[in-house]
Amino acid sequence: MVDRAGQEFKSGEPLPPTLLHRRSTPEELPFKLSSELADAPAMIGQDRAAEAVEFALRIRRKGYNVYALGPAGTGRHSLVLDLLRRRAATESTPPDLCYVNNFSDPQRPRQLDLPAGQGAGFAAAMKRLIEELRISLPAAFERDEYRARREVLDQQMKTHSEEGFGGLQQRAEAKGIALIRTPMGLALAPERDGKVMNPDDFQALPEDERKRIQADLETAQGELEAVMRQVPQWEREHRDAVRALNRDTTGFAVAGLVGELRNTYADLPDLLDYLDAVEHDIKENVDDFLPQSQPQPTPEPAGSPIPPAAQAAIEDMRYRRYQVNVIVDNGNRQGAPVVYEDNPTYQNLVGRVEHLARFGALITDFNLIQAGALHRANGGYLILDAERLITGGYGWAALKRGLQSGEIRIESIEQALSLASTVTLQPEPITLDVKVVLVGSPMLYYLLSQHDEDFAELFKIAADFDDRVARDTDATMLYARAIATIVRREHLRAFDRDAVARVIEQAARLAGDSERLSTSMRAIHELLQEADQLAADGGKEVVGAVEVQGALDAQIRRGDRIYRRMQEEIARRTIRIETSGAAVGQINGLSVISLGALAFGNPTRITAQVRMGRGEVVDIEREVQLGGPLHSKGVLILSGFLGGKFGSVRPLSLHASLVFEQSYGGVDGDSASAAELFALLSALAEVPIKQSFAVTGSVDQHGVIQAIGGINEKIEGFFDVCLAAGLTGEQGVIFPTSNVKHLMLRADVVAAAAGGKFRVIPMETIDQGLQLLTGVATAVTDRKIADRLDDFAAKAAALARTAPGSMP
Amino acid sequence: MTARIERVVVALDAVSENRAAIDTAVRLAARWRARLHGVFVEDDDLLRLANLPFARQVSLGAGVERLTLQQAERQLRAFAEQARRDIAAAARRRNVDWSFDIVRGAAAAGISSSTATDFIVAGTATRPIGGHFRIQCRWWSAVAPAASSFLLSSRMWDRHGAVVALVHNREPATERLLDAAAQLAEAGGGQLTVICPGELAEDETFVAWLGERLADYSVPVEIDLAPADPSEVIRRIVNLDCRLLAITADDPHAKPDQLRNLIAQAACDVVVIR
């Protein structure tokens, strides 16, 4: 048999040390220091994902958003960000986004687009305009011309008053009638000696006199009513005339200043419309720009006077409606925006309308509209973490709604869910033109594809990130350049060739495959930083393989407390694992325990018992609900193997039970099925198994051994047990031949193997493995099993005849 | 007004623009560290009118309606309470002691008990009908019988403009007039303009006499010649941007009809000094 490097090996025999750990050769790494290497052009092994993202970027059509799926640490964010930035740099910068007052409906603020970088300038220009008007408008109203025209209008009112009330008063007084101001209006009363007559005096008058007075009163009353009916009209006419005068006066002062702005922004029709509205509003509300005149007494209200700060706030409120709220300023941007929102909640995506506390009430206006990530990314690209988006408070719903409708509508969650009926702002929606890239796990991608009907419509492009890359010469060199790139970017010490080689070997170990390299650059990144720190601690200018190995050992040391505790308990025989001798129906199986970022192999004693029965193989783990479905499947397969090999000429009148001894947690996976079958066959044949071996591998119904995962951790786990017990040269691990290519074992394991103290033996079939484990020829073992089964069958038949239904 | 003012009396009723008078009164009380006393007068003319069987009231809100005694008294009580609250609030803001009374009678009844150490303030105009139309209130008629100086206030106190004093001679009443006018000018932060006849202004001793009278006050003083035609005096006052006109009680303009006319035409506050 030949491995990938052309090196020969033979199943059933110990592997040569060179196949236990594939080293990177000097030929593959033709340099001395990482600093000699150029930067890597892109992420390693992600061509498929990169092509997908680039394709999506070229299509500017609805729904061509991207879901970048892959394991964490494979550089999804880095690659996406890099591709988006390159693309964005070639595109035009989107406009600044502003909100301004809608003078005809302040509840619905108006949105204005200005060329990139002009928003802030326009906001400042509007501020200057208002400051200018606060000076120039009062001055205009102080001019003699205005005063004279206003005096004419007031004089007209005075004339009305004198003609109306004065004339009435004079005529009434001439007839002995007084015009009296009552608390609510006016009244006429007969007067004598400057005083209103009392009823007795009036009744004492001659009847003719009384009638005359009453007639005069009625006449005067009629005149008074006529005058009073005129008052609202006179007031209205005066008000209209003053308003027209004010408008004229204001218009002259405003026209020049607004005209300058019109000239500056002549090529922006929307903005010119807005300036028209501003000019109209200023004319209609010129009083806001004038000092509070005091023709009428305006007393301080009862209670405390208004504090200066509050007064200033009121002043400020008066002019807020002319401000410009630039919610997105692209002034300093080159090209299209690329925005990463790390907290994609509803409001962080679509923006919000904030509130101010004023005099005990919460108020708001368009100045308090805040942009969301969709606003900032509009015209460009938005990157979001899919998991955070889904779990982040209605963010997913908001994103879908925006992408479907093609607009950003700023609403509170309560409004969006129709839970609130309070009146608040409804800003004009903004047209949305953004390419969204979700970065997330494959599982979430498949869940969304299956359960969310909108997902496929909105995210048509999947960029599938691979977690490994083939370990050929080109890839190895590219990996070295990627290491050099990180070293340079992070300002680390240069890594020598051996150090780079050791890092690449670790990348293969992370991939769990000597022919592949992991693309999880996060782990590599951390390893480089930690190795650099060890070099710094050691006062070295170049990082060597020793520092890389030191960093790896330290990582394991930080995370192996529980593993070491289990090893310790095995050494103390609290957990029974035999590494010498032989036993019938007992074998060392191997499993893997994941502890955070690290995984360790864990030897487990598997035992089997057989007796006469109805042909069942009982998986005790399953019976007590500690066995998972894959484990149960493995046990059923070995039952199939047993039936196929021995059941064609006799009934399988046996009852077998299998158990993971001293196992107190769940068991799953089929990697122990070969070991379980060996234990069962040993129990049936009553042939002892050498306890110096541990076995891993799954088996099919024909007895062929199949590959399993975690081979390196499993071998190292049993090696550590043997090491603690003392290496004898007889110990070793028997594993599937198809796992040989995955071997990237620790240096101490390789060294022990090289020294003949530990054996790593591949196997192809159950027969081959059983012979290795028992030292007995397969034909002999098979004969013993057949005899045992025949014996069970005969006894079962006899029992059935003498005591029907008594079979256990 | 050389005597120390111990009480500023503000005369109020149900038809006047009371708040300007209250504002002026409380500022003066605070400045002079005097007590503020509000007197609300329930006008007996109104009550007599309400007793007449044919009494009618015309208002912009309700048109023509019967005016009953019960209705009039209810309205008077409401306005009196409002006046009391306004005085209390104004006194609290200026940290002034205050008191309040309600009396029934003619306008003069409210101030009949005033003394020389009182200073009376009252409004000159009624509240407007609609936005603009006012008729004069009757406080002008209470000036002549009053024993103390009397300020008829139409505007809030802090408006700009000069205090103008009409001077005819160097009598003690004129000295009191100058003393009061200077105090009021100082209180308002404006200048004092003294209008006097030509022969007086040309007398050098008068200028020196005037300087002595005003030596204790830090107000800019101007002397202006009175027009030869007495009927032109009011026009002159208007042209001087006068905020407060100060006259002596024996000034011809202080006679009731003249005073009524002066208030209507000069459009400024008027103080009659005793």
Interface residues (C-beta under 8 A of the other chain):
Chain A: M157 S161 G164 F165 Q169 A178 L179 I180 R181 T182 P183 M184 G185 L186 A187 L188 A189 P190 G194 K195 V196 M197 N198 P199 F202 Q214 L217 Q221 L224 E225 M228 V231 P232 W234 E235 H238 R239 Q294 Q296 P297 T298 P299 E300 P301 A302 G303 S304 P305
Chain B: A14 V15 E17 R19 A20 I22 D23 D44 D45 L46 R48 L49 N51 L52 P53 F54 A55 R56 Q57 V58 S59 L60 G61 A62 G63 V64 L67 A72 Q75 L76 A78 F79 R85 D86 A88 A89 A90 R93 A106 T126 R127 P128 I129 G130 G131 H132 F133 I135 C137 S141 R155 M156 R159
